[in-house]
């Protein structure tokens, strides 16, 4: 972080805020400073810009205007977050539309490494599991790039890879609302990982491609999908699994899978699920459990949207919206690291509320050092002469 901000943080003695932001110290120290590309220097550094956006996600102001007002009038935001000379509305929105996206990508990647190293793997025996899904973001009519399917509605779509072992996001891309989610998988998964997806991602050509690339998958498929059985695997009596076979999927030469896939059929209550996978190292029951874990990404989307103010637009450009999404994920990483180190727990709204309250309480407490006779003498005698 920049020296001026951190010196102010020490003066204010906000230990909770410092602890929460601590993981960023090493990250920012390892990233090359971003300088203004024009003749005018930045009114705020990239670090200050990031601080402001993290503050936005933690405190959830109602709009960009509300955020700027808090930076001007709230004592904590003014002294701890905003640049020393303040920030103008025009400068903030200019930054949203033009500042380096690469800076936020680097911070996101570095914090992902920190969080992945710290957080325990909950399902290590099942492999490196990544749920893949997209989430819509309501857009305005002026966001022409955010095209959607019908009724002139504008929507953007964030595509997220979600680490199911550690319950943290791992990758993100952004498209218009009608962007094909299946085409984004190649940006969200690495070879060796297992992508866990819903029925929309069923595309037999991709099943073949993923196997060729060493990318594993557990994908729910449509119940009526034609299955040509190659071999049948034994079932366990009393299990929820009623079908386990190696098959070719598709009903015509153009839709056949070129490589065999394993299909699991299982029943939960009255609901029947069909899942295709290339994982032959796990039992059918474990495959069923992996697909069940996919719901974690849905829970994450709902929590992220409700509690971190991620979907409330403060930018209408694709560039600015991506900065907003990345800063929201960065904030989530900081929360995950903070909750694990402080409570040995996952992120929860209870801990987020406690964090907000602690930061506010410490911001209004008088700094105990001001009662020191030495400091009172310094403020009364030395400091006035230092200004002349």
N, C-alpha and C positions, 0 to 999 in steps of 0.2 A: 504494500500500500504506500501511498505517497507520504513523505515525512511529516508534512504539515498536519494531515488528518490524524496520523497516529499519535503525534504529540498532543493534539487536542483530546484524543481518546484517553490518554494517560491522565491529563489534567482533570477530565470529567470522571475518571476512576470507574468507568462502566465495564466491570470485569466480565459480566455475562456477554455483552456485545463483543468484547475482544475475544473471548473464548469461542463464540459462535463463528467469528470471522477468521480465526487463527489459521485454518487450513489454506486460506488464500495467500498467506505470506510467502510461503515457499513457491507456490504456483506462479505468483506475479514476479517474484525475483528471477525466475527462470525464463520469463517471456521477454523478448526484446521490446523496449518502449516503442509505442506507436506515436509518430510525430505527425503534425499537420502537413498535408500535402500542398497547401496553399501558402500565401504570404502572411496570413493571420495565424497566430498560434491558437491552440485550442483554449476555449474559456474554461474547460474542465478536462482533466486527463482521462484516459481510458479507465484507470482504476476508480476515479471518482464517478464516472459514468456507470460503471458496474455497481458501485456501492449504492447509487441512487436507485437502480433497477432492483437490486436485492431488497432495499428498503421498501420499494413499491410492492414486492411480492409478500413480504413479511407483514406489513401494516395494512395492505389492501385498501388504499384510497380509491374513491369512486371513479376517478378519471385522471387523465394527464394533468388537467388544470388543478384538480385537487392536490395532486402530488406536488406540483410546483408551489402551490400555496403553503403546503406543509413545510417544504424546504425553506420557505421564507419566514414563516411565522411560528412553527413549532420549535421550541428551544433545543430539543434533542436533535431533530433533523437539521436545524441550522448550524449547530455547533459540531455535530459528529458526522454528518453525511454530506451536506452541501459544500461546494468549494468555498474557500475563505471569502471570496468577493461575491458570493451568491451565484445564482444561475438564472438566466433569462429564459422565458418560455420559448422564444425563437431559437436559442442555442440548443435547448434540450431536444426540440423536435427536429432540428437540423441534424443532430447527432443520431437520432433514431433512424433517419433516412440515409445517412452517409458514412457513419463510422465503420471501422473495420470489422467485418463478420468473422474473419480469421482469428482475431483476438478472442472472441467469445467461444469459438470452436476449440481453440487451444486450452482455454480455462476449463471448459466442459470436459475435454478429454483427460486433462491432468487430475481434476477432482474425481472423475470416474475411476481412475487408477487408485487414488487414495481410498475412496470408499470401497472399492472391490477388494483391496488388500486388508482393510479393517473389518468389514462385515463378514460374519460367518456364512458358510454355504449350507443352506437348509436342506437341500436335496442332492448332495454331492454324488450319491450312489446312482443317480439318474442321469448324470452328465451335465454338460453346460447348456442349460435350457434358456431359450430366449422367446418370449411371447411376441408375436408381431401383430399389430393392429393399427387402424387409423381412427382418428377422431375429428369430427367436423368442428369448425370454428365459424360462427356467424360473421359474415362480412357486410360491408355497406355497398350501396349501388356504385359508389365512386371507385371501388376496388375492382377495376375491369379485369384484372388478371385472375381474380377468384371466380372463374366461371363454374356454373353448376348445371344441373340437368334440365330444370323446368321452371316455369312461372317467373323467369327473370330473377330468381333468388340467387344471391351471391354467397358462396361459402368457400373457405379454404379448408385444406385437410392436412393435418399433421400425421405423419407415419412414424411410429415409435417401435423400437426394439426394447424389450423390458426383460432384464435379468431376473428370472424367476427364483434363482437360488438366493439372491441378496435383496430382492424387492426394490431394485433401483433401475432407472432407465439406462440404456447403454448406447443407443443411437437415435437420431431423429432426422427426417427429411420433411419438406413442405411442398405441397402441390396445390393446384386449384381443387375445388370440391369434386370435380369429376375425374381427378387423376386416378389412374389404375393402381390400386394397392399392390397387386401382384408384381408389378414392375419395380416396386421399391424394395422388394425383399433382398435383392442383390446388394443394396447399400446398407442393409441392416443386420446382415449375418456374415460371419466368417466361417471358413471350412473348419469342421470339427464341432461346430455348435449345432444344436437341434432347434429349429424353428417350430413354434407351436402356434397353429393358426386355425381360424374358423373356416366354414364352408366356402366363403367367398374366394379363398386362395386356392381352391381346387382347380388345377390346370395341369393336365397330364404331361404336356410338353415340359413344364417347369419341374415336375417330379423327376423326369429323366435328366434334365439339366442339373438339378441340385445334386442328384446322386453322382453324376460325372464330376462335379466340383468338390465333392467331399462334404457337402452341406446336408445335414440330416433334417428330417421333418416328421412332425406328428400333426396331421391335418385332417380335420373332420371332413367327410365327404357326404354328398347327397345320398339319401337312402336308396334311390332308384338307380344309382350308377351300376352299369353292367360290369360284372366281375367274372372273368374266365379263370377258373380254379386251376392252379398248377400243382400245388401240394397242400394238404390239410395238416394243421398242427393239432396236437392233442389238447383237450380241454380239461379243466379241473372241475370235479363235481361240486356243485353248490356255489360256484363262482358267478359273479355278475356277467362274465364273458360267455357268450353263446356261440361265437364264431371267431376263428383264427386260421387264416389261410394265406398262402402266397398266391397272388393273382396277377393277371393283366387287366388293367382297367380300360374301359371304352367299348363302344359297340361297332365302330367302323375302323377301317384301316387308318384314316386320318386322325382318329381320337385315341387309338390304342397307346398305352404306355409301352415303350420299347424295352424297358427294364421291369422286371417283376417287382411288385410292392407287396408289403404285408398289410392285410386288412383285418382289423379287429372290430367285432360287433359286440356291444354290451348294453345292458339295460340297467337304468337307475329308476326305481319306482316303475312308473308306466312309460317312461321316456326311453327311446332307443337311440343309441349313438353308433355311427359307423366312422371309423378312423383309419386313415391310410398312413403308413410309416415305412421307413427303410431300416428302422432299429430292430435288429434281430438278436441283440444281446440282452434284451429285457423280456420279462414275462408279459403276457397280455394284460394282466392286472396292473402292472407298472405303467404300461402304455396308456391304459384308461386313466390312471392317476395323473399322468403328465398332462393329458388333455384337460382334466378337471382343473389343474393349476392355471390354465390359461385365463381363468376369470380374475386372476390377480391384476392383469393389465386393465381390465374394465374398472375394477375398484380404484386403481391408481388414477385413471382418467377422471373419475368422478371426484376423488379427493383433491387432486391437483386443481381441477376447475373450480371447486367450491371454496377451497381454503387458501390458495395462493394467488388468486386474481390473475390467472394466466390468460383466460379467454376474453377478458375485458380489454378491448383494443385501445392501445395508446399509440398505434401507428397503423397506417392504411397501406403502406407499400409492402411488397413481399419481403424486401430486405429488412425493413423495420419490424415486421411481424416475426421473422426468424430470430432477430435479436431478442425480442420479447420472450419467445419460447425458450431460447437457449438460457436466458437469464433466469427464467422460471425453473428450468432443470438444474442450473447451478445452485439456486437457492435450495432446491430439494436435496441435492448432494450435501450441502452445508448442514441442513437439518438432520440428514441421516447420520453424518459423522458426529454431530453434536449429541444426538440422542444415544448413539452407541457408546461414545466415550463417557458421557455423563450418567446415563441410566442403564446401559447395556440393554437397550430396547430399540425397537423399530420406531419410525416416525409415527406420531399420533397427534391428533388435534389437541389433546390435553397438554402434551409437552410443548406444542407450538404456542398455545395460550400462556403457559407458564413462562416460556421464553419472552414473549411480548411483555408480560407483566413485570418480569424481573428487569428487563432493559429499561422500561419506563420508570420503575421505582428507583433504580440506580441513577437514572438521569436527573431526578429531582432531589436526590439526597445531597446535602452539602458535603463537599470533599473534606475529609477529616484533617488533611494537612493544613487547611486554612486556619485551624485553631492553633497551629504551631507558632510559638513566639518568634522563632527564627524567620518563618515565612511572613508573619505580620510585619516584622521589622524590615524585611526585604521589600515588601510591597509599599511600605510607607516611606522608605528612604532611598534605596538603590534604584528601584524600577523607574521613579519619576525622572531621575537624572539620566537614565539610559535612553530616554526618548528625546532628549535635547541634543 
